[in-house]
Amino acid sequence: MSDQTKPKSPAAVAPLSPARNVSPEEKSWEMNTLAFALAKSPERQKEFTTLSGHPIRRLYTEADLSNWDPKTQLAHPGEPPYTRGIHATMHRGRLWTMRQFAGFGTAENTNERFRYLLTHGQTGLSTAFDLPTLMGYDSDHPLSEGEVGKCGVAISSLADMEVLFDQIPLGEVTTSMTINSPAPVIWAMYLAVAEKQGADWKKISGTLQNDILKEYIAQKEYIYPPEPSMRLVVDTFEFAVKHTPKFNPISISGYHIREAGSTAIQELAFTLRDGMEYIEWAVRRGMQIDDFAPQLSFFFNAHSDFFEEIAKYRAARRIWYQAMTERYGAKSPRSWALRFHTQTAGCSLTAQQPFNNVVRTALQALSAVLGGTQSLHTNSLDEAWALPTEFAATIALRTQQIIAHETGVTNTVDPLGGSYFVEALTSEVEAGAWDYIRKIDAMGGMVAAIERSYPQREIAEASYRYQQALDKKEKIMVGVNDFISEEKPLEILQIDETVAHRQAARLSRLRAERSQDAVDRTLLALKKAAESYNKPVSSSSNGHLSHENLMPHIYDAVKAYATLGEICDAMRVVFGTYEETAVT
Amino acid sequence: MPEKKIRVLIAKPGLDGHDRGAKVIARALRDAGMEVIYTGLRQTPEMIASAAVQEDVNVIGLSILSGAHNTICPQIMKLLHEKGMDDVTVLVGGIIPEADIPALKQAGIAGIFLPGTSTQAIVDFIQKKHAA
């Protein structure tokens, strides 16, 4: 690691009130009012903790903020350290983007759902791909059997992508695409459709998830080993900076880490450390921090513990600002401000009494809004059973519209700022995350930590602890381990195998009609360029490896209608595939 | 003489990588005194059936959340039958629509555990099936 990218030790976050300096008034309250109340009736539990198991005090007062400096730790919205939000007017100026994740069946099915959502007031698109697409297999690959179109839309070539965005003006709509290992390929398809529609690449906007580190850590949809995967990510950064300045080439995601069972602090720490890892790899490639950092975006979970989540979002912005300025020397405020998308917690939804999920989702969404999110997905009530029906998806979208237009929470910026509890919890979550970040630094960074299964093990531990707490009823899930009642089965969306058959037919037609010469030529060029990844460049390179950017080659192959599977295979041959050491 | 431990194979078939449930169950069964082998991710029906034979397990627990259960489960049951593993208890945990349950039971799946099941319920089910 060069000196330039070596993280400096962050300024220690002052622990809040190691010994609380209690005011005489508080002392008097404790000895009189409180003691009397406790003598009369004890509290319901001996200890109160957040959903993540973080201890919570009975009461927060100024004694909990004795080390807290509102000038430097709170400040004002739109100004460092962005605790109160990244914009001066926040949701008074512009509401968050209501971006519902959707995708199922064929491209035709999903195109129809997209257009339905847009006509019902949704303000951005978000694409869910099926498992074969996420793993870089075509719909007719043997391993795709039974999975085509089930968890998202099946996209095997540019021909599918053209149908997916038919009659949707990519120059006007912003699109998020949840794709990771094959992200460069899917993005190239999107850019090809945009070009065909006549949309200006310099103006199109959207987000590619493209966060491979959290795949190794949590979601496990990886193809290649970490090293070439990280280089592909940096290729997309370079390409985005040059050609699509309004497109976020990455959404650094804590969502899946949390869904895998992490605590809030782990979600925050691992996500931000992932972000730092991407920065270090890009800087090592020779990119200038302020050229690409403004295009990095984040994605967090909104779980059920209301204040813990709000503290997490506020702490996230503070940590990122500190890291960007102190560790990486970023000069542009656009690099300092952490922008994020939020999705309510899928793992909090219950299959039992599913209509209760509307309430869970609404409260989670509210925490994201109060935490200053830029964009939001609200889950549908039926998602513990299946992909949402149109009925359920509409309620989920309406939930956001109710928060935005009826509750009044958008009337003022950061209404919780200055709350003893919220400020203390924000600082505790921040300090807890820095502890993890420093541990991962000491291991040599996130790729090294992943290779020794560190985050995977921490998450597995937390997830098991939580399951035990549920089994022992220390934590209650309504309708699951308490308040159980009889119910009727829900009407759900079913995807059958006709989707797979239609995809297979479309693929054989595509293979028959395209120019095989063009496909072979472009795939060979891609393979050759991928091979150059591992060759050291000339003596002046200071030991650096060659880094011919693969994006242009991938784009050529996509335009020649090479399939997703063929393009990913061309790289599989060169890079190999990754197998994890399973931690149980 | 120590009792012979119940041997369980926890498997994650299909392309899905969401392994939270599989890992939690593996650990809970181990804590309950069973011998647990976890296959890791993305196992084909053939790999799972072979591992079951090789490890000589009493129970196979399949974790499926992707909607591929109607394709995967019958394939695994057929392969187990071909390998003479008809005695093995096959369980499925995950997101299984209620409408699909009768067909899976028909195919020979002994127990289906939906979201929200306590780990103790699964431990009890296995212990009852394999009581000496």
Interface residues (C-beta under 8 A of the other chain):
Chain A: L131 P132 L134 M135 Y137 L143 S144 E145 G146 E147 K150 C151 E215 Q219 K220 E221 Y222 E259 A260 G261 C347 T350 A351 Q352 A384 W385 A386 A460 S463 Y464 Q467 L470 D471 M477 G479 V480 N481 P489 I492 Q494 I495 E497 E579 E580 A582 V583 T584
Chain B: I10 G14 L15 D16 G17 H18 D19 R20 K23 V24 A26 R27 A28 R30 V36 Y38 G40 L41 R42 T44 S66 G67 A68 N70 T71 I72 I95 P97 E98 A99 L114 P115 G116 S118 T119 Q120
